[in-house]
Amino acid sequence: MKLNGTLRIIIIIFILALNIGCDQATKSMMRAHINYYDHYSFFNDHITLLRAENMGAFLSLGDKLVQPFRFILLTLLPILALLGALAYIIIKKNLGTLMVTGIIFCIGGGISNLYDRVVYGSVTDFMHIKFGALQTGVFNAADVSIMMGLGLVLLDSWLNRNKEKEAKPEVIEESHSES
């Protein structure tokens, strides 16, 4: 994002708030309208809406941890990482739009899931996708945001790597033979 100053920070905060708001709205609808044992299938059972409360992190990792390890690994470290990432994109003004957007999406999804963990004691997940043998775990909009953000960061890195390769002239080594 090549914008500077206050406008840049306002845009970052706006995209972040929009990201968190969309996730929280979908989770709120799921909590209000879908009971724990309800399943709603769409598109020949390829997409299922159901309500699951995830006590851990990604794919329930860490859900059996005891305190204080649970708090440290699932709350404190993510808070520090999210604050660090936010500071990074605010301070580093020469980052590209794809990189900044990707990091904002990751931060937004992380904050929204962290909010659930702190306020509700678990993260509300509600969607499952299955196509033949390929299927996802149960996930939410924040997880989609994190994955989209990671994809944008990787795409930006790949595009910049290719630009660097094109910008550098090839060095051809000549072999010298002695007669």
VOLUMLO-607435 format. One line per field, with one value per atom (N, C-alpha, C): atom name; x, y, z. Coordinates in steps of 0.02 Angstrom, whole numbers, plus 32768, in hexadecimal, padded with zeros to 4 digits. Each point is the difference from the previous one (the first is absolute). Layout:
N
a = CA / ...
px = X / ...
py = Y / ...
pz = Z / ...
This chain:
179
a = N / CA / C / N / CA / C / N / CA / C / N / CA / C / N / CA / C / N / CA / C / N / CA / C / N / CA / C / N / CA / C / N / CA / C / N / CA / C / N / CA / C / N / CA / C / N / CA / C / N / CA / C / N / CA / C / N / CA / C / N / CA / C / N / CA / C / N / CA / C / N / CA / C / N / CA / C / N / CA / C / N / CA / C / N / CA / C / N / CA / C / N / CA / C / N / CA / C / N / CA / C / N / CA / C / N / CA / C / N / CA / C / N / CA / C / N / CA / C / N / CA / C / N / CA / C / N / CA / C / N / CA / C / N / CA / C / N / CA / C / N / CA / C / N / CA / C / N / CA / C / N / CA / C / N / CA / C / N / CA / C / N / CA / C / N / CA / C / N / CA / C / N / CA / C / N / CA / C / N / CA / C / N / CA / C / N / CA / C / N / CA / C / N / CA / C / N / CA / C / N / CA / C / N / CA / C / N / CA / C / N / CA / C / N / CA / C / N / CA / C / N / CA / C / N / CA / C / N / CA / C / N / CA / C / N / CA / C / N / CA / C / N / CA / C / N / CA / C / N / CA / C / N / CA / C / N / CA / C / N / CA / C / N / CA / C / N / CA / C / N / CA / C / N / CA / C / N / CA / C / N / CA / C / N / CA / C / N / CA / C / N / CA / C / N / CA / C / N / CA / C / N / CA / C / N / CA / C / N / CA / C / N / CA / C / N / CA / C / N / CA / C / N / CA / C / N / CA / C / N / CA / C / N / CA / C / N / CA / C / N / CA / C / N / CA / C / N / CA / C / N / CA / C / N / CA / C / N / CA / C / N / CA / C / N / CA / C / N / CA / C / N / CA / C / N / CA / C / N / CA / C / N / CA / C / N / CA / C / N / CA / C / N / CA / C / N / CA / C / N / CA / C / N / CA / C / N / CA / C / N / CA / C / N / CA / C / N / CA / C / N / CA / C / N / CA / C / N / CA / C / N / CA / C / N / CA / C / N / CA / C / N / CA / C / N / CA / C / N / CA / C / N / CA / C / N / CA / C / N / CA / C / N / CA / C / N / CA / C / N / CA / C / N / CA / C / N / CA / C / N / CA / C / N / CA / C / N / CA / C / N / CA / C / N / CA / C / N / CA / C / N / CA / C / N / CA / C / N / CA / C / N / CA / C / N / CA / C / N / CA / C / N / CA / C / N / CA / C / N / CA / C / N / CA / C / N / CA / C / N / CA / C / N / CA / C / N / CA / C / N / CA / C / N / CA / C / N / CA / C / N / CA / C / N / CA / C / N / CA / C / N / CA / C / N / CA / C / N / CA / C / N / CA / C / N / CA / C / N / CA / C / N / CA / C / N / CA / C / N / CA / C / N / CA / C / N / CA / C / N / CA / C / N / CA / C / N / CA / C / N / CA / C / N / CA / C
px = 802B / 7FD5 / 802D / 7FFE / 802D / 7FE6 / 7FC5 / 7FE7 / 8029 / 8004 / 8027 / 7FD3 / 8016 / 7FE1 / 7FBF / 7FD6 / 7FC1 / 7FD0 / 7FFC / 7FD2 / 8010 / 8040 / 8016 / 7FE9 / 8009 / 7FED / 7FB4 / 7FDB / 7FB6 / 7FE9 / 801F / 7FED / 8010 / 803A / 8013 / 7FCC / 7FEF / 7FD0 / 7FBB / 7FEC / 7FBF / 7FFB / 8033 / 8000 / 8001 / 8026 / 8004 / 7FBC / 7FDF / 7FBF / 7FCB / 8002 / 7FD1 / 800A / 803D / 8011 / 7FE6 / 800E / 7FE9 / 7FB4 / 7FE2 / 7FB7 / 7FDC / 8019 / 7FE1 / 8003 / 803A / 8006 / 7FD2 / 8000 / 7FD6 / 7FB6 / 7FEC / 7FBA / 7FEC / 802B / 7FEF / 7FFE / 802E / 8000 / 7FC3 / 7FED / 7FC5 / 7FC1 / 7FFA / 7FC7 / 7FFF / 803A / 8003 / 7FEC / 801A / 7FEE / 7FB5 / 7FE2 / 7FBA / 7FD0 / 8014 / 7FD1 / 800F / 803C / 8010 / 8011 / 7FDC / 800E / 803A / 801A / 803B / 7FF7 / 7FC5 / 7FF8 / 7FDD / 7FF6 / 7FE2 / 8035 / 7FEC / 802B / 7FD5 / 8019 / 7FDE / 8030 / 7FEB / 802C / 7FE8 / 8030 / 7FF3 / 802A / 7FEA / 8026 / 8012 / 7FCC / 8009 / 802E / 7FF8 / 8027 / 8049 / 8013 / 8046 / 8011 / 7FCE / 800B / 7FCD / 801A / 7FD5 / 800A / 7FC8 / 8002 / 7FEE / 8029 / 7FF5 / 8023 / 7FF0 / 801F / 802F / 803E / 8031 / 8026 / 800F / 8027 / 8045 / 8032 / 8045 / 8024 / 8014 / 8022 / 804B / 801A / 8047 / 800C / 8036 / 8011 / 7FEE / 8025 / 7FF4 / 7FF5 / 7FC7 / 7FED / 8002 / 7FED / 7FFC / 8043 / 8037 / 8041 / 8004 / 8016 / 8008 / 7FC2 / 7FCA / 7FC2 / 8004 / 8031 / 8007 / 8037 / 801E / 8035 / 7FE4 / 8029 / 7FEC / 801B / 7FE0 / 8018 / 8042 / 802E / 8001 / 8018 / 8011 / 8019 / 7FCB / 7FC2 / 7FC8 / 7FFC / 8003 / 7FFC / 803C / 803B / 803D / 7FFF / 7FF1 / 8003 / 7FC5 / 7FC5 / 7FC4 / 7FE7 / 801C / 7FE9 / 803B / 802F / 8036 / 802D / 8019 / 802B / 7FDD / 7FC1 / 7FDC / 7FF7 / 7FF2 / 7FF9 / 8042 / 8037 / 8041 / 800F / 7FF1 / 800D / 7FD4 / 7FC0 / 7FD3 / 8014 / 8014 / 8017 / 8041 / 802D / 803E / 7FF3 / 7FD2 / 7FEF / 7FDF / 7FD5 / 7FE0 / 8034 / 802D / 8035 / 802C / 800E / 8029 / 7FE2 / 7FBF / 7FE3 / 7FF6 / 7FFB / 7FF9 / 8044 / 8034 / 8043 / 8021 / 7FFB / 801F / 7FD4 / 8013 / 7FD7 / 800E / 8033 / 8011 / 7FE5 / 7FD2 / 7FE2 / 7FCE / 7FFB / 7FD1 / 7FB8 / 7FD1 / 7FB9 / 7FEC / 8017 / 7FEE / 801A / 803E / 801D / 7FD9 / 7FF2 / 7FDC / 7FBA / 7FDE / 7FBC / 8002 / 802F / 8006 / 800C / 802D / 800E / 7FC3 / 7FDD / 7FC3 / 7FCD / 7FF7 / 7FD0 / 8014 / 8040 / 8018 / 7FF4 / 800F / 7FF5 / 7FB6 / 7FD6 / 7FB8 / 7FE3 / 8011 / 7FE8 / 801A / 8040 / 801D / 7FDE / 7FF5 / 7FDF / 7FBA / 7FDC / 7FBA / 7FFC / 802C / 8000 / 8018 / 8030 / 8019 / 7FC9 / 7FDA / 7FC7 / 7FD0 / 7FEE / 7FD4 / 801C / 8041 / 8020 / 7FFD / 800C / 8000 / 7FB9 / 7FD2 / 7FBB / 7FD6 / 8003 / 7FD4 / 8023 / 8042 / 8025 / 800E / 7FE6 / 800C / 7FF3 / 8015 / 7FF6 / 7FC7 / 7FD0 / 7FC7 / 8014 / 7FFC / 800B / 7FBD / 7FF6 / 7FBD / 7FFD / 8036 / 7FFC / 802F / 7FE8 / 8027 / 7FF5 / 8036 / 7FFC / 801D / 7FDD / 8017 / 7FF2 / 8035 / 7FFB / 8024 / 7FDB / 801E / 802A / 803E / 802E / 801D / 7FFA / 801B / 7FCC / 8016 / 7FD2 / 8027 / 7FDE / 801F / 7FEB / 8020 / 7FE7 / 7FC7 / 7FE0 / 7FCC / 8024 / 7FEB / 8023 / 7FCF / 801A / 7FD7 / 801C / 7FE0 / 8016 / 8045 / 8011 / 8043 / 8036 / 7FF2 / 8030 / 8009 / 7FC9 / 8004 / 802A / 7FF6 / 8026 / 804B / 8010 / 8047 / 801E / 7FDC / 801A / 8006 / 7FCF / 8005 / 803B / 8009 / 8038 / 8042 / 8007 / 803D / 800B / 7FCC / 8006 / 8018 / 7FE7 / 8016 / 8048 / 8015 / 8046 / 802E / 7FED / 8028 / 8001 / 7FC7 / 7FFD / 802E / 7FFD / 802A / 804A / 8011 / 8046 / 8016 / 7FD6 / 8010 / 8008 / 7FD1 / 8004 / 803F / 8011 / 803D / 803F / 7FFF / 803A / 800A / 7FCA / 8005 / 8017 / 7FEA / 8016 / 804B / 8018 / 8048 / 8029 / 7FE6 / 8023 / 8004 / 7FC9 / 7FFF / 802E / 8007 / 8027 / 804B / 8015 / 8047 / 8017 / 8035 / 8019 / 8023 / 7FFB / 8020 / 804C / 8020 / 8049 / 8018 / 8026 / 801A / 8049 / 8011 / 8046 / 8024 / 8039 / 8029 / 8036 / 800E / 8035 / 8040 / 8034 / 8040 / 802B / 8019 / 802D / 8046 / 802E / 8046 / 801E / 8026 / 801F / 8047
py = 7FC6 / 803A / 803D / 8026 / 8038 / 8041 / 8000 / 803C / 800D / 803F / 8013 / 8023 / 8001 / 8027 / 7FE5 / 802F / 7FF1 / 7FD9 / 8013 / 7FDD / 7FB6 / 7FF0 / 7FBA / 7FDA / 801D / 7FE0 / 7FF8 / 8033 / 7FFC / 7FC7 / 7FF9 / 7FCA / 7FBC / 7FFA / 7FC1 / 7FEE / 8030 / 7FF4 / 7FF1 / 8021 / 7FF4 / 7FB9 / 7FEA / 7FBC / 7FCD / 800D / 7FD4 / 7FFB / 8039 / 8000 / 7FDD / 800B / 7FDF / 7FB4 / 7FEB / 7FB9 / 7FE1 / 801F / 7FE7 / 8001 / 8037 / 8007 / 7FCA / 7FF0 / 7FCB / 7FBD / 7FF0 / 7FC1 / 7FFD / 8035 / 8000 / 7FFD / 801F / 7FFE / 7FB9 / 7FDC / 7FBC / 7FD2 / 8009 / 7FD7 / 800E / 803F / 8013 / 7FE0 / 8000 / 7FDF / 7FB6 / 7FE0 / 7FB8 / 7FF2 / 8028 / 7FF6 / 800A / 8030 / 8010 / 7FCF / 7FE4 / 7FDA / 7FB7 / 7FE9 / 7FB9 / 7FE1 / 7FCB / 7FDB / 7FD0 / 7FE6 / 7FD5 / 7FC1 / 7FE4 / 7FC1 / 8009 / 803F / 800D / 7FFC / 7FE5 / 7FFE / 8016 / 802F / 8016 / 7FF5 / 7FD5 / 7FEF / 8023 / 8013 / 8022 / 7FE1 / 800A / 7FEA / 7FB5 / 7FD7 / 7FB7 / 7FEC / 801E / 7FF1 / 8012 / 802A / 8015 / 8036 / 8029 / 8035 / 7FF5 / 7FFF / 7FF5 / 8039 / 801A / 8030 / 7FDA / 8007 / 7FE2 / 802B / 7FF9 / 8029 / 7FD6 / 8017 / 7FDD / 8035 / 7FF1 / 802D / 7FE2 / 8023 / 7FE8 / 801D / 7FD5 / 8015 / 800C / 7FE9 / 8008 / 8032 / 7FF5 / 802A / 7FDA / 8009 / 7FE1 / 7FB4 / 7FE7 / 7FB9 / 7FE6 / 802B / 7FF0 / 7FF1 / 8014 / 7FF5 / 8027 / 7FDF / 8021 / 8001 / 7FE0 / 8003 / 7FDA / 7FD5 / 7FDA / 801C / 8038 / 801E / 8017 / 7FFC / 8018 / 8047 / 8024 / 8044 / 7FFB / 802C / 803F / 7FF8 / 7FC2 / 7FF5 / 8012 / 7FF0 / 8010 / 804B / 8026 / 8049 / 801B / 7FE8 / 8018 / 7FF1 / 7FC1 / 7FEC / 8016 / 8005 / 800F / 8048 / 8025 / 8045 / 8031 / 7FF8 / 8030 / 8004 / 7FC7 / 8001 / 801A / 7FEC / 801D / 804C / 8019 / 8049 / 8022 / 7FE7 / 801D / 7FFD / 7FC8 / 7FF9 / 8030 / 8007 / 802C / 8049 / 8013 / 8045 / 800D / 7FCF / 8007 / 8008 / 7FD8 / 8005 / 8043 / 8018 / 8041 / 8038 / 7FFE / 8032 / 7FFD / 7FC4 / 7FF6 / 8023 / 7FF5 / 801E / 804B / 8019 / 8048 / 8022 / 7FE1 / 801E / 7FF9 / 7FC5 / 7FF3 / 801F / 803A / 8024 / 7FEB / 7FD8 / 7FEE / 7FBB / 7FE4 / 7FC0 / 8009 / 7FCE / 8002 / 7FF6 / 8011 / 7FFB / 7FB8 / 7FD0 / 7FBA / 7FE9 / 8012 / 7FEB / 801E / 8041 / 8021 / 7FE3 / 7FF7 / 7FE4 / 7FB9 / 7FD8 / 7FBC / 7FFF / 802A / 8003 / 8019 / 8032 / 8018 / 7FC8 / 7FD9 / 7FC8 / 7FCD / 7FF1 / 7FD2 / 801C / 8040 / 8020 / 8001 / 8013 / 8003 / 7FBD / 7FCB / 7FBE / 7FEB / 800F / 7FEE / 8025 / 8041 / 8027 / 7FE6 / 7FF2 / 7FE9 / 7FBD / 7FD1 / 7FBF / 8009 / 802B / 800D / 801F / 802E / 801E / 7FCA / 7FD2 / 7FC9 / 7FD8 / 7FF0 / 7FD8 / 8022 / 8042 / 8025 / 800B / 8014 / 8010 / 7FC2 / 7FCF / 7FC5 / 7FC2 / 8001 / 7FC5 / 7FCE / 800D / 7FD4 / 8029 / 7FE3 / 8021 / 7FDC / 8026 / 7FE3 / 7FF2 / 7FC0 / 7FEA / 7FE7 / 8004 / 7FEF / 7FE6 / 7FFA / 7FEA / 7FC5 / 7FD2 / 7FC5 / 7FF5 / 7FF3 / 7FF5 / 7FBB / 7FDB / 7FBD / 7FF3 / 7FED / 7FEA / 7FBE / 7FCA / 7FBD / 7FF4 / 7FEC / 7FF2 / 8040 / 8038 / 803F / 8023 / 8013 / 8024 / 802B / 8032 / 802E / 7FEB / 801E / 7FFD / 8033 / 8006 / 8033 / 8042 / 8034 / 8040 / 803A / 803D / 803C / 8035 / 8039 / 8036 / 801A / 8001 / 8017 / 7FD2 / 7FC0 / 7FCF / 800C / 8010 / 800F / 803F / 8031 / 803F / 7FF3 / 7FD7 / 7FF0 / 7FDC / 7FD1 / 7FDB / 802D / 802C / 8030 / 802F / 8016 / 802C / 7FDE / 7FC3 / 7FDA / 7FF7 / 7FF3 / 7FFA / 8041 / 8039 / 8041 / 800E / 7FEF / 800A / 7FD5 / 7FC1 / 7FD3 / 8017 / 8018 / 8019 / 803D / 802E / 803B / 7FED / 7FD1 / 7FE9 / 7FE1 / 7FD7 / 7FDF / 8034 / 8030 / 8034 / 802A / 8012 / 8027 / 7FD9 / 7FBF / 7FD6 / 7FFE / 7FFA / 7FFF / 8043 / 8037 / 8043 / 8007 / 7FE7 / 8004 / 7FD8 / 7FC5 / 7FD7 / 8023 / 8021 / 8023 / 803D / 8020 / 803D / 7FF2 / 7FC5 / 7FF0 / 7FE3 / 801C / 7FE3 / 7FBE / 7FD2 / 7FBF / 8008 / 7FE0 / 8001 / 7FBF / 8007 / 7FC5 / 7FFA / 7FC8 / 7FF5 / 7FE4 / 801E / 7FE7 / 7FD3 / 7FCB / 7FD5 / 8011 / 8009 / 8010 / 7FC1 / 7FF0 / 7FC6 / 8018 / 7FE3 / 8013 / 7FD4 / 801D / 7FDA / 7FEF
pz = 8000 / 8000 / 8000 / 7FCB / 7FF8 / 801F / 801D / 8021 / 803F / 8012 / 803B / 8033 / 803E / 8034 / 801A / 8014 / 8022 / 7FD3 / 7FC1 / 7FD2 / 7FFB / 7FFD / 7FFD / 803F / 803A / 803F / 8003 / 7FE9 / 8000 / 7FD3 / 7FC5 / 7FD2 / 801F / 801F / 8021 / 8036 / 802A / 8036 / 7FE4 / 7FCA / 7FE2 / 7FE5 / 7FDB / 7FE4 / 8039 / 8033 / 803B / 8022 / 800B / 8021 / 7FD6 / 7FBF / 7FD2 / 8003 / 8001 / 8003 / 8040 / 8039 / 8041 / 8003 / 7FE8 / 8002 / 7FD9 / 7FC4 / 7FD7 / 8024 / 801D / 8023 / 803D / 8027 / 803C / 7FEF / 7FC8 / 7FEB / 7FEE / 7FDB / 7FED / 803D / 802E / 803C / 802B / 8004 / 8027 / 7FE3 / 7FBD / 7FE0 / 800F / 7FFE / 800E / 8048 / 802F / 8047 / 800C / 7FDC / 800A / 7FDD / 7FC8 / 7FD7 / 7FF6 / 8012 / 7FF6 / 8044 / 8011 / 803D / 7FF5 / 8037 / 7FFC / 7FD6 / 7FFD / 7FDB / 7FBD / 7FEA / 7FC0 / 7FC9 / 7FC7 / 7FC4 / 7FC5 / 7FDA / 7FC3 / 7FC6 / 7FD1 / 7FC7 / 7FC1 / 7FD7 / 7FC1 / 7FC8 / 7FC2 / 7FC5 / 8005 / 8006 / 8004 / 8039 / 8038 / 803D / 7FFB / 7FD1 / 7FFB / 8034 / 8011 / 8032 / 8038 / 803D / 803A / 8032 / 8019 / 8037 / 8040 / 8032 / 8041 / 8033 / 803D / 8034 / 802A / 8004 / 802A / 8027 / 803E / 802A / 8007 / 7FE8 / 7FFF / 803D / 802D / 803E / 7FF4 / 7FC8 / 7FF2 / 7FC8 / 7FDC / 7FC7 / 7FC1 / 7FCB / 7FC0 / 8008 / 7FE6 / 8005 / 8047 / 802F / 8048 / 8021 / 7FE0 / 8020 / 8041 / 8034 / 8041 / 802A / 7FEA / 8028 / 8042 / 8007 / 803F / 802D / 7FED / 802A / 8043 / 8033 / 8042 / 8009 / 802E / 8010 / 8024 / 7FFC / 7FDA / 7FB8 / 7FEC / 7FBC / 7FCB / 800F / 7FD3 / 7FF5 / 8036 / 7FFB / 7FD9 / 8010 / 7FDF / 7FB5 / 7FED / 7FBA / 7FD6 / 801E / 7FD9 / 8008 / 8030 / 8009 / 8000 / 802D / 8007 / 7FC2 / 7FE8 / 7FC5 / 7FC1 / 7FF4 / 7FC7 / 8006 / 803C / 800A / 7FED / 8018 / 7FF1 / 7FB5 / 7FE0 / 7FB8 / 7FD8 / 8013 / 7FDB / 8009 / 803C / 800C / 7FD9 / 7FFF / 7FDA / 7FB6 / 7FE4 / 7FB9 / 7FF0 / 802C / 7FF5 / 8001 / 8031 / 8004 / 7FC1 / 7FE8 / 7FC5 / 7FC3 / 7FF3 / 7FC4 / 8007 / 803D / 800A / 7FF8 / 801C / 7FFE / 7FBB / 7FE1 / 7FBF / 7FC9 / 7FE9 / 7FCF / 7FB8 / 7FF4 / 7FBC / 7FEB / 8027 / 7FEE / 7FC8 / 7FD5 / 7FC9 / 8018 / 7FD5 / 8011 / 800F / 7FD7 / 800D / 8044 / 8011 / 803F / 803B / 7FFD / 8036 / 8007 / 7FC9 / 8002 / 801C / 7FEB / 801B / 804B / 8016 / 8048 / 8027 / 7FE5 / 8021 / 8006 / 7FCB / 8002 / 8036 / 8004 / 8034 / 8046 / 8009 / 8041 / 8011 / 7FCF / 800D / 8014 / 7FDC / 8012 / 8044 / 800D / 8041 / 803A / 7FF7 / 8035 / 800C / 7FCA / 8008 / 8024 / 7FEE / 8023 / 8048 / 800B / 8043 / 802C / 7FE2 / 8023 / 8018 / 7FD4 / 8013 / 803A / 7FFB / 8034 / 8044 / 8000 / 8040 / 801A / 7FD4 / 8016 / 800C / 7FD4 / 8005 / 801A / 8004 / 8017 / 7FC9 / 7FC4 / 7FC7 / 7FC0 / 7FC8 / 7FBF / 7FDC / 7FE9 / 7FDC / 7FB8 / 7FED / 7FBB / 7FE6 / 7FBD / 7FE7 / 7FB9 / 7FDD / 7FBB / 7FF3 / 7FD8 / 7FEC / 7FB6 / 7FDB / 7FB8 / 7FF1 / 7FD4 / 7FEF / 7FB6 / 7FDC / 7FBA / 7FFA / 7FFF / 7FFD / 803E / 7FF4 / 8038 / 801D / 7FDC / 8019 / 802B / 803C / 802C / 8030 / 801A / 8030 / 8046 / 8031 / 8044 / 8004 / 8039 / 8009 / 800B / 7FDC / 8003 / 8001 / 8004 / 8002 / 7FD0 / 7FFD / 7FD2 / 8013 / 8040 / 8014 / 7FE5 / 7FFF / 7FE4 / 7FB5 / 7FDE / 7FB8 / 7FF7 / 802A / 7FFC / 800A / 8030 / 800D / 7FC4 / 7FE3 / 7FC7 / 7FC2 / 7FF5 / 7FC9 / 800B / 803D / 8010 / 7FF3 / 8016 / 7FF4 / 7FB5 / 7FDA / 7FB8 / 7FE0 / 8017 / 7FE5 / 8011 / 803C / 8014 / 7FD5 / 7FF6 / 7FD6 / 7FB7 / 7FE7 / 7FBC / 7FF8 / 8030 / 7FFE / 8001 / 802A / 8004 / 7FBE / 7FE2 / 7FC1 / 7FC8 / 7FFC / 7FCD / 8008 / 803E / 800C / 7FF0 / 800F / 7FEF / 7FB5 / 7FDB / 7FB7 / 7FE4 / 801F / 7FEA / 800C / 8039 / 800F / 7FCD / 7FEE / 7FCF / 7FBC / 7FEC / 7FC0 / 8001 / 803A / 8005 / 8000 / 8018 / 8003 / 7FBD / 7FE4 / 7FC2 / 8010 / 7FD0 / 800A / 7FFE / 802D / 8002 / 7FE0 / 7FCC / 7FDE / 8011 / 801D / 8012 / 7FC5 / 7FF1 / 7FCA / 801E / 7FDE / 8018 / 7FDA / 8024 / 7FE2 / 8000 / 7FC6 / 7FFD / 7FF1 / 8022 / 7FF6 / 7FCA / 7FD3 / 7FCB / 8011
